Amino acid sequence: MPAERIDGVAIAAKVRARVAVDAAALKQRGVTPGLTVVLVGDDPASAFYVGAKEKACKEAGMNGETIRLPATTTEAELLAVVDRLNADPAVHGILVQMPVPKQISAQAVIRRIAPEKDVDGFHPVNAGKVLIGDADGFAPCTPAGVQVMLMEAGVDTSGKEAVVLGRSTIVGKPMAALLIQSGKGADCTVTICHSRTKDLASHTRRADILIAAIGKPEMVTADMVKPGAVVIDVGINRVDDPSQKKGYRIVGDVKYDEVSQVASKITPVPGGVGPMTIAMLLANTVRAATLSAKPEGAR
Protein backbone atom coordinates (compact mmCIF):
# COMPACT_ATOMS: atom_id res chain seq x y z
CA MET A 1 0.00 0.00 0.00
CA PRO A 2 1.41 3.45 -0.91
CA ALA A 3 2.55 5.64 1.96
CA GLU A 4 0.31 8.28 3.48
CA ARG A 5 1.32 11.70 2.14
CA ILE A 6 2.10 14.23 4.87
CA ASP A 7 0.69 17.51 3.57
CA GLY A 8 3.06 20.31 4.57
CA VAL A 9 0.84 22.97 3.02
CA ALA A 10 -2.13 21.99 5.18
CA ILE A 11 -0.05 21.67 8.36
CA ALA A 12 1.65 25.03 7.73
CA ALA A 13 -1.79 26.62 7.30
CA LYS A 14 -2.79 25.29 10.73
CA VAL A 15 0.38 26.70 12.31
CA ARG A 16 -0.17 30.09 10.66
CA ALA A 17 -3.79 30.14 11.86
CA ARG A 18 -2.59 29.55 15.44
CA VAL A 19 0.02 32.28 15.00
CA ALA A 20 -2.69 34.72 13.89
CA VAL A 21 -4.73 33.95 17.01
CA ASP A 22 -1.70 34.45 19.26
CA ALA A 23 -0.77 37.68 17.46
CA ALA A 24 -4.30 39.01 17.95
CA ALA A 25 -4.13 38.17 21.68
CA LEU A 26 -0.84 40.07 21.98
CA LYS A 27 -2.38 43.06 20.20
CA GLN A 28 -5.03 43.12 22.91
CA ARG A 29 -2.15 43.64 25.34
CA GLY A 30 -0.75 46.46 23.23
CA VAL A 31 2.01 44.41 21.57
CA THR A 32 2.11 43.86 17.80
CA PRO A 33 4.66 41.18 16.91
CA GLY A 34 7.22 42.59 14.51
CA LEU A 35 9.66 40.83 12.19
CA THR A 36 12.28 42.73 10.24
CA VAL A 37 14.09 41.02 7.37
CA VAL A 38 17.31 42.51 6.03
CA LEU A 39 18.16 41.76 2.40
CA VAL A 40 21.63 42.65 1.14
CA GLY A 41 22.02 42.61 -2.64
CA ASP A 42 19.60 41.61 -5.37
CA ASP A 43 19.74 37.79 -5.52
CA PRO A 44 16.41 36.81 -7.19
CA ALA A 45 15.82 33.73 -5.03
CA SER A 46 16.50 35.68 -1.82
CA ALA A 47 14.22 38.50 -2.96
CA PHE A 48 11.43 35.97 -3.61
CA TYR A 49 11.76 34.40 -0.15
CA VAL A 50 11.87 37.80 1.55
CA GLY A 51 8.70 38.87 -0.25
CA ALA A 52 6.95 35.69 0.87
CA LYS A 53 7.96 36.30 4.49
CA GLU A 54 6.70 39.88 4.43
CA LYS A 55 3.37 38.78 2.95
CA ALA A 56 3.01 35.99 5.53
CA CYS A 57 3.60 38.45 8.39
CA LYS A 58 0.85 40.75 7.19
CA GLU A 59 -1.57 37.86 6.72
CA ALA A 60 -0.95 36.84 10.34
CA GLY A 61 -1.64 40.35 11.64
CA MET A 62 2.01 41.04 12.40
CA ASN A 63 4.31 43.88 11.42
CA GLY A 64 6.59 42.74 8.62
CA GLU A 65 9.29 45.11 7.44
CA THR A 66 12.01 44.53 4.85
CA ILE A 67 15.22 46.57 4.79
CA ARG A 68 16.91 46.37 1.40
CA LEU A 69 20.60 47.22 1.21
CA PRO A 70 22.86 47.35 -1.87
CA ALA A 71 25.29 44.52 -2.65
CA THR A 72 28.16 46.94 -1.91
CA THR A 73 27.13 47.25 1.75
CA THR A 74 30.08 46.76 4.10
CA GLU A 75 30.06 44.46 7.10
CA ALA A 76 30.26 47.48 9.43
CA GLU A 77 27.22 49.06 7.76
CA LEU A 78 25.19 45.86 8.06
CA LEU A 79 26.18 45.38 11.70
CA ALA A 80 25.07 48.96 12.40
CA VAL A 81 21.63 48.11 10.99
CA VAL A 82 21.48 45.01 13.20
CA ASP A 83 22.45 47.09 16.25
CA ARG A 84 19.63 49.53 15.51
CA LEU A 85 17.11 46.71 15.23
CA ASN A 86 18.40 45.10 18.43
CA ALA A 87 17.64 48.35 20.24
CA ASP A 88 14.15 48.80 18.73
CA PRO A 89 11.46 47.45 21.13
CA ALA A 90 8.95 47.23 18.26
CA VAL A 91 11.13 44.66 16.50
CA HIS A 92 10.81 41.21 18.08
CA GLY A 93 12.45 39.16 15.33
CA ILE A 94 15.46 39.93 13.13
CA LEU A 95 16.39 37.89 10.10
CA VAL A 96 19.30 38.68 7.80
CA GLN A 97 18.63 36.82 4.57
CA MET A 98 21.46 34.49 3.59
CA PRO A 99 23.66 34.35 1.64
CA VAL A 100 25.25 37.74 2.22
CA PRO A 101 27.86 39.23 -0.17
CA LYS A 102 31.41 37.88 0.14
CA GLN A 103 32.75 41.00 1.90
CA ILE A 104 30.47 40.25 4.89
CA SER A 105 31.03 37.46 7.42
CA ALA A 106 27.77 35.56 7.89
CA GLN A 107 28.92 34.38 11.32
CA ALA A 108 29.69 37.93 12.44
CA VAL A 109 26.17 38.96 11.47
CA ILE A 110 24.50 35.98 13.15
CA ARG A 111 26.44 36.54 16.36
CA ARG A 112 25.52 40.25 16.37
CA ILE A 113 21.76 39.60 16.42
CA ALA A 114 20.41 39.65 19.97
CA PRO A 115 19.64 35.99 20.90
CA GLU A 116 16.15 36.96 22.08
CA LYS A 117 15.45 38.35 18.57
CA ASP A 118 17.19 35.56 16.66
CA VAL A 119 14.02 33.94 15.30
CA ASP A 120 16.08 32.03 12.71
CA GLY A 121 17.63 30.13 15.63
CA PHE A 122 21.21 30.38 14.35
CA HIS A 123 22.90 32.32 17.19
CA PRO A 124 25.27 30.16 19.28
CA VAL A 125 23.22 30.96 22.40
CA ASN A 126 20.08 29.52 20.79
CA ALA A 127 22.03 26.56 19.40
CA GLY A 128 23.14 25.80 22.94
CA LYS A 129 19.65 26.20 24.37
CA VAL A 130 18.20 23.82 21.78
CA LEU A 131 20.90 21.28 22.60
CA ILE A 132 20.18 21.33 26.34
CA GLY A 133 16.41 21.56 25.90
CA ASP A 134 15.97 25.08 27.26
CA ALA A 135 12.43 26.17 26.36
CA ASP A 136 13.52 29.80 25.97
CA GLY A 137 15.70 28.93 22.97
CA PHE A 138 14.66 29.36 19.34
CA ALA A 139 15.16 26.30 17.15
CA PRO A 140 15.97 26.80 13.47
CA CYS A 141 12.71 26.93 11.55
CA THR A 142 13.14 23.91 9.29
CA PRO A 143 13.90 21.27 11.95
CA ALA A 144 11.29 22.83 14.25
CA GLY A 145 8.82 22.51 11.38
CA VAL A 146 9.72 18.86 10.85
CA GLN A 147 9.02 18.13 14.51
CA VAL A 148 5.62 19.82 14.25
CA MET A 149 4.86 17.81 11.10
CA LEU A 150 5.63 14.55 12.89
CA MET A 151 3.28 15.47 15.73
CA GLU A 152 0.51 16.72 13.43
CA ALA A 153 0.78 13.55 11.33
CA GLY A 154 0.26 11.44 14.47
CA VAL A 155 3.71 9.87 14.42
CA ASP A 156 4.62 8.28 17.75
CA THR A 157 8.28 9.22 18.19
CA SER A 158 8.87 7.89 21.70
CA GLY A 159 11.57 5.23 21.75
CA LYS A 160 11.84 5.18 17.97
CA GLU A 161 15.06 4.94 15.96
CA ALA A 162 15.53 8.21 14.08
CA VAL A 163 18.22 8.63 11.45
CA VAL A 164 19.12 12.11 10.23
CA LEU A 165 20.98 12.36 6.93
CA GLY A 166 23.06 15.53 7.06
CA ARG A 167 25.01 17.35 9.76
CA SER A 168 24.45 21.00 8.87
CA THR A 169 24.00 23.57 11.61
CA ILE A 170 20.78 24.67 9.93
CA VAL A 171 18.99 21.30 9.77
CA GLY A 172 20.92 18.15 10.68
CA LYS A 173 22.44 18.96 14.05
CA PRO A 174 19.45 20.88 15.50
CA MET A 175 17.09 18.20 14.15
CA ALA A 176 18.97 15.57 16.13
CA ALA A 177 18.98 17.82 19.20
CA LEU A 178 15.20 18.26 19.04
CA LEU A 179 14.45 14.57 18.56
CA ILE A 180 16.67 13.41 21.42
CA GLN A 181 15.02 15.66 24.02
CA SER A 182 12.45 14.40 26.49
CA GLY A 183 8.85 15.16 25.56
CA LYS A 184 6.25 15.19 22.83
CA GLY A 185 7.59 14.76 19.32
CA ALA A 186 10.91 13.55 20.71
CA ASP A 187 12.34 10.81 22.98
CA CYS A 188 14.05 9.22 19.96
CA THR A 189 17.29 7.29 19.72
CA VAL A 190 19.13 9.36 17.13
CA THR A 191 21.85 8.60 14.59
CA ILE A 192 23.38 11.35 12.43
CA CYS A 193 24.80 10.23 9.09
CA HIS A 194 26.92 12.32 6.72
CA SER A 195 29.28 12.19 3.76
CA ARG A 196 31.88 10.18 5.69
CA THR A 197 29.46 7.59 7.07
CA LYS A 198 30.43 4.07 6.04
CA ASP A 199 27.75 1.69 4.74
CA LEU A 200 25.06 4.36 4.85
CA ALA A 201 22.22 2.01 3.94
CA SER A 202 22.89 -0.16 7.01
CA HIS A 203 22.02 2.86 9.14
CA THR A 204 19.04 4.12 7.14
CA ARG A 205 17.43 0.67 7.06
CA ARG A 206 17.27 0.71 10.88
CA ALA A 207 15.31 3.95 10.96
CA ASP A 208 11.71 4.09 12.10
CA ILE A 209 11.93 7.79 11.21
CA LEU A 210 14.26 8.81 8.37
CA ILE A 211 14.95 12.51 7.84
CA ALA A 212 16.86 13.32 4.65
CA ALA A 213 18.67 16.67 4.57
CA ILE A 214 21.82 15.88 2.65
CA GLY A 215 21.36 17.97 -0.49
CA LYS A 216 21.71 15.22 -3.09
CA PRO A 217 18.84 14.74 -5.57
CA GLU A 218 16.86 11.54 -5.03
CA MET A 219 19.74 9.88 -3.22
CA VAL A 220 17.53 7.85 -0.86
CA THR A 221 16.10 4.87 -2.72
CA ALA A 222 13.60 2.22 -1.68
CA ASP A 223 16.26 -0.34 -0.76
CA MET A 224 17.63 2.10 1.85
CA VAL A 225 14.33 2.36 3.73
CA LYS A 226 12.86 0.09 6.38
CA PRO A 227 9.34 -1.06 5.43
CA GLY A 228 6.80 1.05 7.31
CA ALA A 229 9.25 3.85 8.14
CA VAL A 230 8.22 7.50 8.25
CA VAL A 231 10.28 9.45 5.71
CA ILE A 232 10.72 13.22 5.91
CA ASP A 233 12.39 14.80 2.87
CA VAL A 234 13.98 18.17 3.67
CA GLY A 235 15.91 18.35 0.40
CA ILE A 236 15.07 20.72 -2.43
CA ASN A 237 17.11 20.26 -5.60
CA ARG A 238 16.80 21.49 -9.16
CA VAL A 239 17.44 18.82 -11.81
CA ASP A 240 17.43 19.26 -15.59
CA ASP A 241 14.28 18.05 -17.29
CA PRO A 242 13.75 19.01 -20.96
CA SER A 243 10.14 17.79 -20.75
CA GLN A 244 9.29 20.65 -18.39
CA LYS A 245 8.49 24.14 -19.66
CA LYS A 246 11.19 25.67 -17.42
CA GLY A 247 13.70 23.00 -18.43
CA TYR A 248 14.01 21.63 -14.92
CA ARG A 249 12.01 20.12 -12.06
CA ILE A 250 12.29 20.29 -8.29
CA VAL A 251 12.99 17.07 -6.41
CA GLY A 252 13.95 16.16 -2.87
CA ASP A 253 16.71 14.00 -1.46
CA VAL A 254 14.35 11.01 -1.59
CA LYS A 255 13.26 9.12 -4.71
CA TYR A 256 9.59 9.68 -3.93
CA ASP A 257 7.95 7.25 -6.38
CA GLU A 258 10.06 4.34 -5.10
CA VAL A 259 10.16 5.14 -1.40
CA SER A 260 6.45 5.92 -1.15
CA GLN A 261 5.81 2.23 -1.93
CA VAL A 262 7.83 1.18 1.13
CA ALA A 263 7.26 3.87 3.75
CA SER A 264 4.16 4.27 5.90
CA LYS A 265 4.21 8.10 5.73
CA ILE A 266 6.22 10.43 3.52
CA THR A 267 6.55 14.13 2.70
CA PRO A 268 6.49 15.25 -0.94
CA VAL A 269 8.76 17.82 -2.59
CA PRO A 270 7.47 20.40 -3.16
CA GLY A 271 4.57 20.72 -0.72
CA GLY A 272 6.18 19.02 2.26
CA VAL A 273 8.71 20.56 4.61
CA GLY A 274 9.14 23.79 2.60
CA PRO A 275 5.92 25.57 3.66
CA MET A 276 6.71 24.83 7.31
CA THR A 277 9.81 27.03 7.36
CA ILE A 278 7.97 30.35 7.03
CA ALA A 279 5.20 29.13 9.33
CA MET A 280 7.73 28.38 12.07
CA LEU A 281 9.48 31.72 11.48
CA LEU A 282 6.17 33.43 12.26
CA ALA A 283 5.66 31.19 15.29
CA ASN A 284 9.13 32.04 16.62
CA THR A 285 8.48 35.76 16.14
CA VAL A 286 5.21 35.61 18.06
CA ARG A 287 6.94 33.68 20.83
CA ALA A 288 9.72 36.29 20.93
CA ALA A 289 7.07 39.00 21.26
CA THR A 290 5.34 37.05 24.01
CA LEU A 291 8.58 36.64 25.96
CA SER A 292 9.37 40.35 25.61
CA ALA A 293 5.90 41.25 26.86
CA LYS A 294 6.19 39.27 30.10
CA PRO A 295 6.50 41.25 33.35
CA GLU A 296 10.04 42.11 34.31
CA GLY A 297 11.71 39.23 36.13
CA ALA A 298 9.33 36.59 34.77
CA ARG A 299 10.89 33.62 33.00
C-alpha positions in Angstrom: 0.0 0.0 0.0 1.4 3.4 -0.9 2.5 5.6 2.0 0.3 8.3 3.5 1.3 11.7 2.1 2.1 14.2 4.9 0.7 17.5 3.6 3.1 20.3 4.6 0.8 23.0 3.0 -2.1 22.0 5.2 0.0 21.7 8.4 1.7 25.0 7.7 -1.8 26.6 7.3 -2.8 25.3 10.7 0.4 26.7 12.3 -0.2 30.1 10.7 -3.8 30.1 11.9 -2.6 29.5 15.4 0.0 32.3 15.0 -2.7 34.7 13.9 -4.7 33.9 17.0 -1.7 34.4 19.3 -0.8 37.7 17.5 -4.3 39.0 18.0 -4.1 38.2 21.7 -0.8 40.1 22.0 -2.4 43.1 20.2 -5.0 43.1 22.9 -2.2 43.6 25.3 -0.8 46.5 23.2 2.0 44.4 21.6 2.1 43.9 17.8 4.7 41.2 16.9 7.2 42.6 14.5 9.7 40.8 12.2 12.3 42.7 10.2 14.1 41.0 7.4 17.3 42.5 6.0 18.2 41.8 2.4 21.6 42.7 1.1 22.0 42.6 -2.6 19.6 41.6 -5.4 19.7 37.8 -5.5 16.4 36.8 -7.2 15.8 33.7 -5.0 16.5 35.7 -1.8 14.2 38.5 -3.0 11.4 36.0 -3.6 11.8 34.4 -0.1 11.9 37.8 1.5 8.7 38.9 -0.2 6.9 35.7 0.9 8.0 36.3 4.5 6.7 39.9 4.4 3.4 38.8 3.0 3.0 36.0 5.5 3.6 38.4 8.4 0.9 40.8 7.2 -1.6 37.9 6.7 -0.9 36.8 10.3 -1.6 40.3 11.6 2.0 41.0 12.4 4.3 43.9 11.4 6.6 42.7 8.6 9.3 45.1 7.4 12.0 44.5 4.8 15.2 46.6 4.8 16.9 46.4 1.4 20.6 47.2 1.2 22.9 47.3 -1.9 25.3 44.5 -2.6 28.2 46.9 -1.9 27.1 47.2 1.8 30.1 46.8 4.1 30.1 44.5 7.1 30.3 47.5 9.4 27.2 49.1 7.8 25.2 45.9 8.1 26.2 45.4 11.7 25.1 49.0 12.4 21.6 48.1 11.0 21.5 45.0 13.2 22.5 47.1 16.2 19.6 49.5 15.5 17.1 46.7 15.2 18.4 45.1 18.4 17.6 48.4 20.2 14.2 48.8 18.7 11.5 47.5 21.1 8.9 47.2 18.3 11.1 44.7 16.5 10.8 41.2 18.1 12.5 39.2 15.3 15.5 39.9 13.1 16.4 37.9 10.1 19.3 38.7 7.8 18.6 36.8 4.6 21.5 34.5 3.6 23.7 34.3 1.6 25.3 37.7 2.2 27.9 39.2 -0.2 31.4 37.9 0.1 32.8 41.0 1.9 30.5 40.2 4.9 31.0 37.5 7.4 27.8 35.6 7.9 28.9 34.4 11.3 29.7 37.9 12.4 26.2 39.0 11.5 24.5 36.0 13.1 26.4 36.5 16.4 25.5 40.3 16.4 21.8 39.6 16.4 20.4 39.6 20.0 19.6 36.0 20.9 16.1 37.0 22.1 15.4 38.3 18.6 17.2 35.6 16.7 14.0 33.9 15.3 16.1 32.0 12.7 17.6 30.1 15.6 21.2 30.4 14.3 22.9 32.3 17.2 25.3 30.2 19.3 23.2 31.0 22.4 20.1 29.5 20.8 22.0 26.6 19.4 23.1 25.8 22.9 19.6 26.2 24.4 18.2 23.8 21.8 20.9 21.3 22.6 20.2 21.3 26.3 16.4 21.6 25.9 16.0 25.1 27.3 12.4 26.2 26.4 13.5 29.8 26.0 15.7 28.9 23.0 14.7 29.4 19.3 15.2 26.3 17.2 16.0 26.8 13.5 12.7 26.9 11.6 13.1 23.9 9.3 13.9 21.3 12.0 11.3 22.8 14.3 8.8 22.5 11.4 9.7 18.9 10.9 9.0 18.1 14.5 5.6 19.8 14.3 4.9 17.8 11.1 5.6 14.6 12.9 3.3 15.5 15.7 0.5 16.7 13.4 0.8 13.6 11.3 0.3 11.4 14.5 3.7 9.9 14.4 4.6 8.3 17.8 8.3 9.2 18.2 8.9 7.9 21.7 11.6 5.2 21.8 11.8 5.2 18.0 15.1 4.9 16.0 15.5 8.2 14.1 18.2 8.6 11.4 19.1 12.1 10.2 21.0 12.4 6.9 23.1 15.5 7.1 25.0 17.3 9.8 24.5 21.0 8.9 24.0 23.6 11.6 20.8 24.7 9.9 19.0 21.3 9.8 20.9 18.1 10.7 22.4 19.0 14.1 19.5 20.9 15.5 17.1 18.2 14.2 19.0 15.6 16.1 19.0 17.8 19.2 15.2 18.3 19.0 14.5 14.6 18.6 16.7 13.4 21.4 15.0 15.7 24.0 12.4 14.4 26.5 8.9 15.2 25.6 6.2 15.2 22.8 7.6 14.8 19.3 10.9 13.6 20.7 12.3 10.8 23.0 14.1 9.2 20.0 17.3 7.3 19.7 19.1 9.4 17.1 21.9 8.6 14.6 23.4 11.4 12.4 24.8 10.2 9.1 26.9 12.3 6.7 29.3 12.2 3.8 31.9 10.2 5.7 29.5 7.6 7.1 30.4 4.1 6.0 27.8 1.7 4.7 25.1 4.4 4.9 22.2 2.0 3.9 22.9 -0.2 7.0 22.0 2.9 9.1 19.0 4.1 7.1 17.4 0.7 7.1 17.3 0.7 10.9 15.3 3.9 11.0 11.7 4.1 12.1 11.9 7.8 11.2 14.3 8.8 8.4 14.9 12.5 7.8 16.9 13.3 4.6 18.7 16.7 4.6 21.8 15.9 2.7 21.4 18.0 -0.5 21.7 15.2 -3.1 18.8 14.7 -5.6 16.9 11.5 -5.0 19.7 9.9 -3.2 17.5 7.9 -0.9 16.1 4.9 -2.7 13.6 2.2 -1.7 16.3 -0.3 -0.8 17.6 2.1 1.9 14.3 2.4 3.7 12.9 0.1 6.4 9.3 -1.1 5.4 6.8 1.0 7.3 9.2 3.8 8.1 8.2 7.5 8.3 10.3 9.5 5.7 10.7 13.2 5.9 12.4 14.8 2.9 14.0 18.2 3.7 15.9 18.4 0.4 15.1 20.7 -2.4 17.1 20.3 -5.6 16.8 21.5 -9.2 17.4 18.8 -11.8 17.4 19.3 -15.6 14.3 18.0 -17.3 13.7 19.0 -21.0 10.1 17.8 -20.8 9.3 20.7 -18.4 8.5 24.1 -19.7 11.2 25.7 -17.4 13.7 23.0 -18.4 14.0 21.6 -14.9 12.0 20.1 -12.1 12.3 20.3 -8.3 13.0 17.1 -6.4 14.0 16.2 -2.9 16.7 14.0 -1.5 14.4 11.0 -1.6 13.3 9.1 -4.7 9.6 9.7 -3.9 8.0 7.2 -6.4 10.1 4.3 -5.1 10.2 5.1 -1.4 6.4 5.9 -1.2 5.8 2.2 -1.9 7.8 1.2 1.1 7.3 3.9 3.8 4.2 4.3 5.9 4.2 8.1 5.7 6.2 10.4 3.5 6.5 14.1 2.7 6.5 15.2 -0.9 8.8 17.8 -2.6 7.5 20.4 -3.2 4.6 20.7 -0.7 6.2 19.0 2.3 8.7 20.6 4.6 9.1 23.8 2.6 5.9 25.6 3.7 6.7 24.8 7.3 9.8 27.0 7.4 8.0 30.4 7.0 5.2 29.1 9.3 7.7 28.4 12.1 9.5 31.7 11.5 6.2 33.4 12.3 5.7 31.2 15.3 9.1 32.0 16.6 8.5 35.8 16.1 5.2 35.6 18.1 6.9 33.7 20.8 9.7 36.3 20.9 7.1 39.0 21.3 5.3 37.0 24.0 8.6 36.6 26.0 9.4 40.3 25.6 5.9 41.2 26.9 6.2 39.3 30.1 6.5 41.3 33.4 10.0 42.1 34.3 11.7 39.2 36.1 9.3 36.6 34.8 10.9 33.6 33.0 
